[in-house]
Amino acid sequence: MIKCAQGVLYLSVLVTFAACNAPPVPLDDILIEKTSVPEQCVRAVKVGDFVRYHYIGTFPDGNKFDSSYDRGSTYNVFVGKKQLIEGMDKALVGMCVNERRLVKIPPQLAYGKQGYGDIIPPDSILHFDVLLLDVWNPEDGVQTNTYHTPSVCSRKVEVSDYIRYHYNGTLLDGTLFDSSHTRMRTYDTYVGIGWLIAGMDQGLLGMCVGERRIITMPPSLGYGENGDGSDIPGQASLVFDVVLLDLHNPRDGITVTNQVAPESCTRKSVSGDFVRYHYNGSLLDGTFFDSSYSRNRTYDTYVGRGYVIAGMDEGLIGVCIGERRTITIPPHLGYGEEGTGTKIPGSAVLVFDVHIIDFHNPSDNTEITATFKPEECDKQTKKGDFVKYHYNASLMDGTSIDSTYNYGKTYNIVLGANQVVPGMEDGLMDMCVGERRHLVIPPHLGYGERGVTGEVPGSAVLVFDIELVDMEEGLPEGYMFIWNDEVSPDLFSEMDKNTDKEVEPSEFTDYIMQQVTEGKGRLAPGFDPYRIIDNMFSNQDRNGDGKITEAEFKLKADEAAAHDEL
């Protein structure tokens, strides 16, 4: 073999000449000039391969006698099987896809002395401008080339799995014929059960979510001899650049992973509980779609009652307060084939990273635990008692709400007067001075669904650590004032200081306050004494004229209906 000008090859030349400018010699074999060579050549044509190529056939004077371009279709043929003129059979061997060659073929390797009808005269040298577009072999199967592997692969595609993936589909020469990206929608399908062309059914097996691979298939595993009738020609090799986004099986249930539970877990959620939790929601490929953190508010719901998607209903059963877990939910337990229409595509697997803040049941009562009890306890608190206590208040996750210690003074209330939430009323009953208690108050006995703006979230379970500092015994139920001594038989006269047979408000107030000061009577503790006395006066002033007459004046024992006075 002798090389002359760059890119020009003489094959089996029998005549040797000394220089490139020697006189022309007879063309005994084909002459090949490579006019365009691709940067990469994954595969070169061998005898027995099937090729698809375009060509322009001309005579040495430049006159065209044939062209595949004019017919609008490639020339498709096996190489080395005598389906071509001998010169072309030889010229195609070693070509790469997207390589372009100028081929000169002597008549003895073309149509010889007979020519070809009226098209090619006898003894014609033929020139072909050839562009190779495709090459495959009947022995070929699917070829896969993974060029990105995710760091974690907990599961691989198996037969009968349902997957969501993006792809670019090209012919072997790089011509794009289809892309899911241009439609901005994944291709969603079952694998290995005949919903796809055979090559894709095979090529997708074993993929991990997040993996990217090139799947190359011969036409026998693609669209065969006829193509798809539009963008894919017959006998075309296909190349798919695939990224797997999602994977599940119709038999899948939810999976719970990355479980981190607190050391102490006295209670786990059951169906019917009301749960407050934070979450980050993403698709299986990591695409974020929602977060309670971004709204700065927990998601609050009953579990096991159908208020949330079935997979979340199941995944929130058996959790501890403070627990973190990842819940992976297949689409048939999530948003199904339709998705949500915006952020969650149809048939998407959902991944929720969940943090349980608290939960309760509507049947819960205040949970009371005594943490310290004094040795001596003569009196226990009851309804009507005036109590003074310290507290530290927090949510179940430990978030501090308030503390009396910050103010340096106790919180003072009358038990049974609706001055605190019902759960605190429960927790302060039957308590000794000096006793300490740990209270867990469900929201229906606390601040309810609304909470306290800026302090207590809606539907929050409350935790109080309380210490009873002091108590003053209250009055019997229904009384705001009682006598410690016998009641004077001249009570009205004693009140009527100016002896005008009428008791004015100032006389009434001065008299009651004198009895309290001298220890002869008691007002209900914890209330404004003057408001109590005003109320007592109003009840005695039957006609509302601002004065009490002797006819109007009665003791409580003389009343047909009870009043909170005397």
C-alpha positions in Angstrom: 0.0 0.0 0.0 1.4 3.4 -1.0 0.2 6.7 0.5 0.2 9.9 -1.6 -1.9 12.9 -0.7 -3.1 13.0 2.9 -6.4 11.0 3.3 -6.0 9.1 0.0 -5.4 5.4 0.1 -4.6 3.1 -2.9 -5.6 -0.5 -2.2 -3.6 -3.3 -3.8 -1.9 -1.0 -6.3 0.4 -3.1 -8.6 2.4 -0.3 -10.0 5.1 1.5 -8.0 6.0 5.1 -8.8 8.6 7.4 -7.5 6.8 10.6 -6.8 3.3 11.9 -6.2 3.5 13.9 -9.4 4.1 10.9 -11.6 1.9 10.4 -14.7 -1.5 8.9 -14.0 -1.6 5.1 -13.9 -4.6 2.9 -14.6 -6.9 2.5 -11.6 -6.6 -1.1 -10.6 -8.4 -0.9 -7.1 -10.7 1.4 -5.3 -9.4 4.8 -4.1 -10.6 6.2 -0.8 -10.4 9.7 0.4 -11.6 10.4 4.0 -13.2 13.8 3.8 -14.8 13.8 7.3 -13.9 11.6 10.3 -15.7 11.7 13.6 -13.8 12.4 16.8 -14.9 9.1 18.3 -15.4 5.8 16.5 -17.1 3.4 18.8 -17.5 0.8 16.1 -16.2 0.3 12.5 -18.0 -1.6 9.8 -17.0 -5.3 9.4 -18.0 -7.9 6.8 -21.5 -9.2 7.8 -22.6 -5.9 9.3 -25.8 -4.2 8.2 -25.3 -0.5 7.3 -27.5 2.5 6.5 -25.8 5.2 4.4 -26.4 8.1 2.0 -24.5 8.5 -1.2 -24.1 10.5 -4.4 -22.9 8.6 -7.4 -21.1 10.6 -10.2 -18.9 9.9 -13.2 -15.4 11.3 -13.3 -16.7 14.4 -15.3 -19.0 15.2 -12.3 -22.3 14.1 -13.9 -24.5 12.5 -11.3 -26.1 9.1 -12.1 -27.7 8.3 -8.8 -28.3 9.6 -5.3 -30.0 8.3 -2.2 -30.8 11.9 -1.1 -33.0 12.3 -4.2 -35.0 9.3 -3.0 -35.3 10.6 0.5 -34.1 7.4 2.1 -30.8 5.8 3.0 -29.4 2.8 1.2 -29.7 -0.2 3.6 -27.7 -3.3 3.0 -25.5 -6.1 4.4 -21.7 -5.6 3.8 -19.6 -8.3 2.2 -22.6 -10.4 1.2 -22.5 -9.6 -2.5 -25.5 -7.3 -2.3 -23.4 -4.5 -3.6 -20.9 -4.0 -6.3 -17.5 -5.3 -5.2 -15.9 -1.9 -4.9 -18.5 -0.6 -2.6 -18.4 -3.7 -0.5 -14.7 -3.1 0.0 -15.1 0.7 0.5 -17.6 0.4 3.4 -15.4 -1.9 5.5 -13.8 0.1 8.3 -16.1 3.1 8.1 -17.4 4.7 11.3 -20.8 6.3 11.8 -20.8 9.9 10.6 -17.6 9.2 8.6 -17.6 10.6 5.0 -15.6 9.1 2.2 -15.0 9.8 -1.4 -14.6 6.5 -3.2 -13.3 5.9 -6.7 -14.2 2.5 -8.1 -12.6 1.1 -11.3 -15.0 -0.6 -13.8 -13.8 -4.2 -13.0 -15.0 -3.6 -9.4 -18.2 -1.9 -10.5 -20.4 -2.7 -13.5 -17.5 -3.8 -15.9 -17.8 -4.1 -19.6 -21.6 -4.6 -19.4 -22.4 -1.3 -17.7 -25.9 -0.9 -16.2 -28.6 -0.4 -18.7 -28.9 3.2 -19.9 -27.6 4.6 -16.6 -24.0 3.5 -16.5 -22.0 2.9 -19.7 -19.5 0.0 -20.1 -16.1 0.4 -18.5 -17.1 3.3 -16.4 -15.2 4.5 -13.4 -17.6 5.5 -10.6 -17.2 8.1 -7.9 -19.3 7.8 -4.7 -19.6 10.4 -1.9 -20.6 8.2 1.0 -21.9 9.2 4.5 -22.4 6.3 6.9 -25.3 6.7 9.3 -25.8 3.4 11.0 -24.2 0.0 11.5 -25.3 -3.1 13.3 -25.0 -6.8 13.2 -27.7 -9.5 13.5 -25.8 -10.9 16.4 -26.1 -7.6 18.3 -28.0 -7.3 21.5 -28.8 -4.3 23.8 -25.7 -2.4 24.9 -25.7 -0.2 28.0 -23.2 2.3 29.2 -23.7 3.9 32.6 -22.0 7.2 32.8 -23.4 8.4 36.2 -24.0 6.2 39.2 -25.7 7.6 42.3 -23.7 7.3 45.6 -26.6 5.3 47.2 -28.6 2.7 45.3 -31.0 0.9 47.6 -33.0 -0.7 44.8 -32.7 -1.6 41.1 -35.2 -1.9 38.4 -36.7 -5.4 38.0 -39.3 -6.9 35.8 -42.8 -5.6 36.5 -41.6 -2.5 38.2 -43.2 0.8 37.3 -40.7 3.6 36.5 -40.6 7.2 35.6 -37.7 8.4 33.4 -36.5 11.1 31.1 -34.8 10.3 27.8 -33.3 11.7 24.6 -33.8 9.4 21.7 -31.4 9.6 18.7 -30.4 7.6 15.8 -26.8 6.3 15.7 -25.6 9.3 13.8 -27.0 11.6 16.5 -30.2 12.7 14.8 -32.8 13.4 17.6 -36.1 11.8 17.0 -37.8 12.2 20.4 -37.3 13.6 23.9 -39.3 13.6 27.0 -37.5 16.7 28.1 -39.1 18.7 25.3 -42.5 17.6 26.5 -41.5 18.5 30.1 -43.0 15.2 31.3 -41.4 11.9 32.2 -42.1 8.7 30.4 -44.0 6.4 32.8 -44.3 2.7 32.2 -44.0 -0.8 33.5 -40.8 -2.6 32.6 -40.3 -6.1 31.2 -44.0 -6.9 30.5 -44.1 -5.7 26.8 -45.2 -2.1 27.3 -41.9 -0.9 25.7 -39.9 -1.9 22.7 -37.8 -5.0 23.5 -34.5 -3.1 23.7 -35.7 -0.6 26.1 -37.4 -3.3 28.3 -34.0 -4.9 28.6 -31.9 -1.8 28.8 -33.7 -0.3 31.8 -33.3 -3.4 34.0 -30.9 -2.9 36.8 -31.0 0.8 36.8 -30.9 2.9 40.1 -32.8 6.0 40.7 -30.6 8.9 39.7 -28.5 6.7 37.3 -27.8 7.9 33.8 -27.0 5.5 31.1 -26.8 5.1 27.3 -28.9 2.3 25.9 -28.1 1.3 22.3 -30.2 -1.3 20.5 -30.3 -2.8 17.0 -33.5 -2.4 14.9 -34.6 -6.0 15.7 -35.0 -4.8 19.4 -36.4 -1.4 18.3 -38.8 -0.6 15.5 -37.5 -3.2 13.0 -37.7 -3.0 9.3 -40.5 -0.5 9.0 -39.5 2.1 11.7 -42.2 4.0 13.4 -43.6 5.5 10.3 -42.5 9.0 11.0 -39.2 10.0 12.7 -37.5 6.6 13.0 -36.6 5.0 9.6 -36.6 1.3 9.0 -33.6 -0.8 10.1 -32.4 2.0 12.3 -30.3 1.5 15.4 -31.6 3.5 18.3 -29.7 5.3 21.1 -31.5 6.4 24.3 -29.8 8.7 26.9 -31.8 7.9 30.0 -32.0 9.2 33.5 -34.1 7.2 36.0 -36.2 9.4 38.3 -38.6 7.0 40.0 -39.2 3.4 40.7 -41.8 1.3 42.5 -43.8 -1.9 42.2 -47.6 -2.2 42.5 -47.0 -4.7 45.3 -45.0 -2.1 47.3 -46.1 -0.8 50.7 -44.6 2.1 52.5 -41.1 1.8 53.8 -39.8 3.5 57.0 -36.1 4.2 57.2 -33.6 6.5 59.0 -35.6 6.0 62.2 -34.3 8.0 65.1 -36.4 7.7 68.2 -35.9 9.4 71.6 -34.4 7.3 74.4 -37.6 7.6 76.4 -40.9 6.8 74.6 -43.7 6.2 77.0 -46.4 6.3 74.3 -46.7 5.6 70.5 -49.3 7.0 68.2 -52.4 4.9 67.4 -55.3 5.3 64.9 -57.4 8.2 66.0 -54.6 10.3 67.6 -54.1 13.9 66.5 -50.5 14.4 65.4 -48.5 17.6 64.9 -45.4 17.1 62.8 -42.9 18.8 60.5 -41.9 17.4 57.2 -39.9 17.9 54.0 -41.4 16.3 51.0 -39.5 15.2 47.9 -39.7 12.9 44.9 -37.5 9.8 44.8 -34.8 11.6 42.7 -34.6 14.3 45.4 -36.8 16.9 43.7 -38.3 19.0 46.5 -42.0 19.7 46.4 -43.2 20.9 49.8 -42.1 21.6 53.4 -43.9 22.5 56.6 -40.7 24.3 57.7 -41.1 26.8 54.9 -44.5 27.8 56.2 -43.1 27.9 59.8 -46.0 25.8 61.0 -46.5 22.1 61.7 -48.9 19.9 59.8 -51.7 18.9 62.1 -54.0 16.0 61.5 -55.7 12.9 62.8 -54.0 9.7 61.7 -55.7 6.5 60.6 -58.9 8.3 59.7 -58.3 9.2 56.1 -57.4 12.9 56.6 -54.1 12.4 54.8 -52.9 10.2 52.0 -53.0 6.5 52.8 -49.3 6.1 53.0 -48.8 8.9 55.4 -51.8 7.6 57.5 -49.9 4.3 57.8 -46.4 5.9 58.3 -47.5 8.0 61.2 -48.8 5.1 63.3 -46.5 3.8 66.0 -44.3 7.0 66.2 -42.9 8.5 69.4 -42.9 12.2 70.2 -39.6 13.6 69.1 -39.0 10.8 66.6 -37.6 11.4 63.2 -38.2 9.0 60.3 -38.2 8.8 56.5 -41.4 7.5 55.0 -41.3 6.4 51.3 -44.8 6.1 49.8 -45.6 4.4 46.4 -48.0 6.3 44.2 -51.0 4.0 44.8 -50.7 5.0 48.5 -49.9 8.6 47.6 -51.4 10.8 44.8 -51.9 8.0 42.3 -51.7 8.3 38.5 -52.9 11.9 38.4 -50.5 13.4 41.0 -51.5 16.9 42.2 -51.4 18.6 38.8 -48.5 20.9 39.8 -45.7 19.9 42.1 -46.3 16.2 42.2 -46.4 14.3 38.9 -48.6 11.4 38.3 -47.4 7.9 39.5 -44.7 9.5 41.6 -43.1 7.9 44.6 -43.0 10.3 47.5 -40.4 10.6 50.3 -41.2 12.4 53.5 -38.6 13.3 56.2 -40.8 13.6 59.2 -40.2 15.0 62.7 -43.0 14.3 65.3 -43.6 17.3 67.5 -46.5 16.0 69.6 -49.7 14.0 69.5 -52.7 13.4 71.7 -56.1 11.7 71.6 -59.4 13.5 72.0 -60.1 11.2 74.9 -57.0 12.2 76.8 -57.2 13.8 80.2 -54.5 15.9 81.9 -51.6 13.6 82.8 -50.5 14.4 86.4 -47.2 13.2 87.8 -46.1 14.2 91.3 -42.3 14.8 91.3 -42.1 15.9 94.9 -44.5 15.7 97.9 -43.8 17.2 101.3 -43.8 14.8 104.3 -46.6 16.8 106.0 -49.7 17.8 104.1 -52.6 19.0 106.4 -54.6 20.6 103.6 -55.1 19.9 100.0 -56.3 22.4 97.4 -60.0 22.3 96.4 -62.4 24.4 94.3 -62.6 28.0 95.6 -59.2 28.0 97.2 -56.8 30.9 96.3 -53.5 29.3 95.2 -50.1 30.7 94.4 -47.7 28.7 92.3 -44.7 28.8 90.1 -44.5 27.1 86.7 -42.3 26.4 83.7 -44.3 25.9 80.5 -43.1 24.2 77.3 -44.3 22.3 74.3 -43.7 18.6 74.0 -40.6 19.1 71.9 -39.1 21.1 74.7 -39.7 24.5 73.2 -40.1 27.0 76.2 -43.3 29.0 76.3 -43.2 30.9 79.6 -42.0 30.8 83.2 -43.1 32.6 86.3 -39.5 32.4 87.5 -38.6 34.9 84.8 -40.9 37.5 86.5 -39.9 36.7 90.0 -43.4 36.2 91.3 -46.0 33.5 91.5 -49.1 33.0 89.4 -52.2 33.4 91.6 -55.7 32.1 90.8 -58.9 31.0 92.4 -59.5 27.3 91.6 -62.8 26.7 89.8 -63.1 30.3 88.7 -62.1 29.6 85.1 -59.0 31.8 85.4 -56.7 29.2 83.8 -57.1 26.5 81.2 -59.1 23.4 82.4 -56.1 21.2 82.3 -54.3 23.5 84.8 -57.4 23.5 87.0 -57.2 19.7 87.0 -53.5 19.7 87.8 -53.8 22.1 90.8 -56.5 20.1 92.5 -55.8 18.1 95.7 -52.3 19.5 95.9 -50.2 20.3 99.0 -48.2 23.4 99.6 -44.6 22.6 98.6 -45.7 19.8 96.2 -44.3 19.7 92.7 -46.0 18.2 89.7 -45.4 17.5 86.0 -48.5 18.1 83.9 -49.2 17.1 80.3 -52.2 18.9 79.1 -53.9 18.0 75.7 -55.0 20.9 73.6 -58.8 20.4 74.2 -58.0 21.1 77.9 -55.4 23.8 77.0 -55.5 26.4 74.3 -57.4 24.4 71.7 -57.1 24.5 67.9 -56.3 28.2 67.9 -53.5 28.3 70.4 -52.2 31.7 71.5 -50.8 33.9 68.7 -47.1 34.1 68.8 -46.8 31.8 71.9 -48.7 28.5 71.7 -49.3 26.8 68.3 -52.8 25.6 67.6 -53.6 22.0 68.8 -50.4 21.9 70.9 -49.9 19.6 73.8 -48.6 21.6 76.8 -46.2 20.6 79.5 -46.1 22.4 82.9 -43.8 21.8 85.8 -45.5 23.4 88.7 -44.8 24.1 92.4 -47.5 25.1 94.9 -46.1 27.9 97.0 -49.1 29.0 99.1 -52.8 28.5 99.4 -55.7 30.3 101.1 -58.8 28.3 101.8 -61.8 29.5 99.9 -65.4 29.9 101.0 -68.1 27.3 100.6 -69.4 27.0 97.0 -71.9 29.7 96.3 -70.6 32.2 98.9 -68.5 35.3 98.4 -68.8 36.4 102.0 -69.3 34.4 105.3 -69.6 35.3 108.9 -67.0 33.9 111.3 -69.1 34.8 114.4 -72.8 34.8 115.1 -74.7 37.3 113.0 -75.8 40.4 114.9 -79.7 40.6 115.3 -79.4 44.4 114.7 -77.4 44.0 111.4 -79.4 46.6 109.5 -79.3 49.1 112.3 -75.5 48.7 112.6 -75.1 49.4 108.9 -77.4 52.4 109.0 -75.0 54.8 110.6 -77.0 57.9 110.0 -80.2 56.2 111.1 -82.2 57.3 108.1 -83.7 53.9 107.7 -81.7 53.4 104.5 -78.3 51.9 103.9 -76.3 53.7 101.2 -73.4 52.0 99.3 -70.7 53.7 101.4 -72.3 52.6 104.6 -72.6 49.1 103.3 -69.0 48.9 102.1 -67.6 50.4 105.3 -69.5 48.0 107.5 -68.5 44.8 105.5 -64.8 45.9 105.4 -64.9 46.5 109.2 -66.2 43.0 109.8 -63.4 41.6 107.6 -60.8 43.7 109.4 -62.0 42.7 112.8 -62.1 39.0 111.8 -65.8 38.7 112.1 -66.3 37.9 108.5 -64.4 36.7 105.4 -64.6 37.7 101.7 -63.8 35.1 99.0 -60.0 35.2 98.5 -58.4 36.0 95.2 -61.1 38.5 94.1 -61.3 42.3 94.3 -63.1 42.9 97.6 -64.8 46.0 96.5 -66.3 44.3 93.4 -67.6 41.6 95.7 -69.2 44.1 98.1 -70.7 46.1 95.1 -72.2 42.8 93.9 -73.6 42.1 97.4 -75.1 45.6 97.6 -76.7 45.3 94.2 -78.3 42.0 95.2 -79.8 43.6 98.3 -81.0 46.7 96.5 -84.1 45.0 95.1 -85.6 48.0 93.4 -82.3 49.3 92.1 -82.7 52.8 93.5 -79.2 52.8 95.0 -80.3 52.3 98.6 -81.2 49.3 100.8 -84.3 49.6 103.0 -85.0 47.3 105.9 -87.8 45.7 103.9 -85.3 44.8 101.1 -82.6 43.6 103.4 -82.3 39.8 103.9 -79.7 37.3 104.9 -78.7 34.5 102.5 -80.4 32.0 104.7 -83.7 33.9 104.3 -83.4 34.0 100.5 -85.6 31.7 98.4 -82.9 31.8 95.7 -79.3 31.8 96.7 -77.2 35.0 96.3 -73.5 35.5 96.8 -73.8 37.8 99.8 -74.2 37.8 103.6 
